[in-house]
Structures are given as structure tokens and as C-alpha cells.
Amino acid sequence: MPKTDAYETELLSAFETGTLKSVATKAELAKFKAAARATAIKDRRVNIRLSSGDLQDIQVKALEEGMPYQTLIASVLHKYVSGRLTEREVEPSLHLSQSKAKRRPGKAGT
């Protein structure tokens, strides 16, 4: 578990002692609960094929985020369809250096 700073320690202490109070209104809490219920319902199953390399990269990212890789995939797809995940420009030189690093030695041009 990552180390906590002074603010986080104070916040955790307040939560554990019950002195932490919500600033959300009842209407806001109801809205948040409804949104959580709507997004938590997983009523469909989907099977997809991924390259081994992509799946490994996803699994590594999921470990870094501390979540199951299937949850990460679902989250990325949800963000994409809801418009919160957008493409960004990548510098060509950066993109090329990353793809070279993923290649195996002795496999030039593949």
C-alpha cells in the first residue's frame, strides 16, 4: 500500500473516528446512488480476441491501477462510449521509440 501523507492520515483518522461529515445534499446523494446503481449493473457478456501483447499490457496497467484487468477493460470502454476518453496526438518520434522497444531482437522489420 502506498504511503500516506499528513493530510491523508488526518482524513483517514477523521473517517475512522466518525468525525468526517458529508457535504453532499440529500438530492446529490440520491443522484450519485442512482448513477452508481446504473453503472454497476453488468447484464451482458462479451467475448473479444486480443493480441497476446495487448492483453499483457492491459494486465500490467490493471496491476498498476490495483484492479482486475477485465474491470479495466470495461472502464475504458465505458469512458469511450460516454465521451470521456478521447484520442490524443502522439509525437512520431516517441511512438517509434516505443514500438521499437516492444520488438524482439533479431526480428528486424516486423
Order of alpha helices (4+ residues) and beta strands (2+ residues): alpha-alpha-alpha-alpha-alpha
